[in-house]
């Protein structure tokens, strides 16, 4: 490979890579720097991340050693990463090029872990011998420049090594950076990780989907399933080809997904009107898949959820499969799916095994329907399952095993969180961290995808967690991940991260289809209010201190929306959450007024307390008048719910005390 320079500022003298051998720990003097004992926060959590010496400064000039086996997307992302961390010039060279006459800065090696220079530099950090695995090592060379070695088992592994490196930079003052001196050995626990855009209501826009593909690359999610219920060409008009402009958009989306090592999966849902035994309908279905194959799609899904098996869509299906019912519906579906797997998937180069969503997707009851799928569905077909209910409060390894037995294969979980397209989510953003999925599920599932909200940027909080869980479920911690998700949305800004955590606590409730939510509302605020009332009502209580502490937090609620809108947080999030931010500011102001009313009442100033209570109630009325406009969800223009059951209860109780 010929050397080439990527200039990033004033011209600098070119230099080339040197042969990299014998990475060693630095001498004690440099190892004793302040950050030497710290480990960086990396998401998803790597399988192994350990200190391996002192941090390595990032110079103005860097040598990047690649070859023809280096993943293009990984290389492009790496160069962009270096340029945003103070590098003025990157010299791209090959491992077999002659060494330069000089060059004492930083050398970065990117490519297969088996490449001799990378294998030597990695030392004991050998890349796992499994798909998407990688190893990374940052260290000082014994007699030359510092070295960052990034070795992947495959192209995706290289790309994910770069995504980990992205989180290893540490500011050292001014515009200068260092890279943590660490050794990483990593691989995903689940083969399939990501999202399914499978909600009812306004689908995401094309630009929102493009942004999601970049986000999935950042969090090492490798799967996106296109299945928006209200795309007419996905469901009601499934026989009709996509218009040329829409097909072009999907093609661009496929390419953006591929650039982020995301498997774009096209889903088409014919169950509401298909005649299973009609050759014309089967040809129409295959033509729909072919159009997306021609755009670069290599993964396909046939969801058969939310349809009836008590009637047929045509008389010939009764003749072919018998009277409608569970067993007959399964026989018709198996006939169709096996045909697609055998005569489309298996005949198209690079196509992944077909995915399907069964009509019975959310329970553990054995039925004639499941018995037929278990006995007759092609074993290559992947079956999706939502858990023990449409929105399950937990998913355990025992439940996953039971589902696998029912369907005759490991199931692929379609997790209906944080989706907010059903009645019990009316007026809600679901911002609680991904939680209550049992560690060890990776050994019992073929994969896991989250069904997000109509609000794509707000969905990133939970999807960030689902991707982390899918990558390393045994190390996953919901609380830690929730803080990292908010930091990601805030671009690392601490103040904005704190504001997002306060706001997210007010949108923590996660409903089910029943009366009992599976995540509670505002747990942080609820605990603070509980402590306040305990102190307020206690013998010899220091009410002034209790009020001061609670008022400080209530003020942070009032101020959080302005901080979130201050520029550090992703703009899309502030758009998604606009109505909730408006309401939060008003509810927070009302709560501060009520705290001040309590303080006045405690001082014996009843008149002042009454004035403040009235002001609080006026603000509460303004908050209750806010509406979700324009509405993206099926529940329309409704009042955004903010800390309901906690914040409003406090306001009522405080006013009653004063009255």
Helices and strands as residue ranges (DSSP letters): E 4-7, E 23-24, H 28-31, G 34-37, E 48-51, E 56-57, E 61-65, H 72-83, E 89-93, E 106-112, H 116-122, E 134-141, E 146-152, H 155-165, E 169-173, E 176-179, E 182-186, E 192-197, H 206-218, E 223-226, H 244-259, E 263-267, H 279-293, E 299-303, H 315-321, H 326-343, G 345-347, E 355-357, H 368-376, E 382-385, H 397-407, E 411-415, G 423-425, G 441-443, E 445-450, H 460-471, G 473-475, H 478-489, H 494-506, H 523-537, H 543-564, H 571-576, H 578-603, H 606-625, H 647-658
